[in-house]
Amino acid sequence: MNAREIVPGISIIGSQDFDRRLFDVLIPLPDGTSYNAYLVRGSEKTALIDTVDPAKREELLGQLSHIDRIDYLISMHTEQDHSGTIPDVLEAHPETVVVSTAKAKSMLVDHLHIDTGRIEAVGDSETISLGDRSLEFLHAPWVHWPETMLAYLREDKILFTCDLFGAHLASTQVYVRDKCRVYEAAKRYYAEIMMPFRTVIAKHLKRLEEYDIQIIAPSHGQVYDEPAFIIDAYRHWVLDPPKKKVVLPYVSMHGSTQLIVDYFIARLVELGIEVFPFNLTVTDLGKLAEALVEASTVVFGTPTVLAGPHPSVVSAAYLIGALRPKLRRASIIGSYGWGGKAPDVIKSLLSSLKLDWLDPVMIKGQARKDDLKGIAELSTKLAKAMDGEEL
Ligand code: FEO
């Protein structure tokens, strides 16, 4: 795709990757993604903000082929979807200096073997002049790695945010127009990429209150010309208390756990609780992560396999522990044939979260009517614990 102008002198380039379906060999991409780079022309100097995934190298180099001089290549984040083509740009443009945080400088050397002499580290709040335009750098660690920074173009009031405020969404439209679609994509992206760092993101959001921002230009997804749309969404996701919602990842091998799960869902619904069941044999992990953004409660459903939980439940529990959602409480339901310690294993995988654990209910064999009393009791206990939470 050709360069598209955001405002006079500033263009979005890079690549809209409509075909990519998996990120980090983990995250499903139902709407593809984009690797946005931005070309900022000042009266004296030109800056390129970020590059693209190496798979889209030729597209970026083609877009830059008519640019005589790139004075600065601003590297906001070392992950290869933004930095992977820096060596190619440096080879084509021997005059270019990479600008990054000091932490990113060493990471760019480690990951991409860039000559340290071509990287200039900038401090927090430091500014570089492009002539009639100037870029201020805001160190913003953990959005998404420890080396990340944002860049604020003062004269145009544009904040370039790289991963922060992004969405895995490929589109031919520059600006956000279909807000419902972008909200869901951005929420899912927040859940998958940003949620583990929500405490530090809260500090970044506070700092950004000092800036007059007219446009937010992330390096994934579309550009926001109504910045409040995405900033307010982040405030809700990061700061609001969790809601009266139960996320229920589960697996059933022979139907026993499914019977328990179905009964449990019916009881919770009767008690006015919203439930998000995720049968892990068909689950889109992005949807599971997204449901965790607001939920107060997780309950795992598992059969017993070789004395422990089903491996798919182990994987889900590990992922949830890594994503660090705002969950307050948890429990486990499921079945076993002759014994086992499935609940202990699941609990150990979530030991880094401060969760109030309600006693697990594991049923031997296929549940009889009496066996389900324990599930009904767990539902009632959960409803009591969730009393006062907003739906
Ligand atoms: Fe889009 Fe953390 O890279």
Residues whose N, C-alpha, C, O or C-beta is under 5 A from the ligand:
A	BS01	FEO	E79 D81 H144 D163
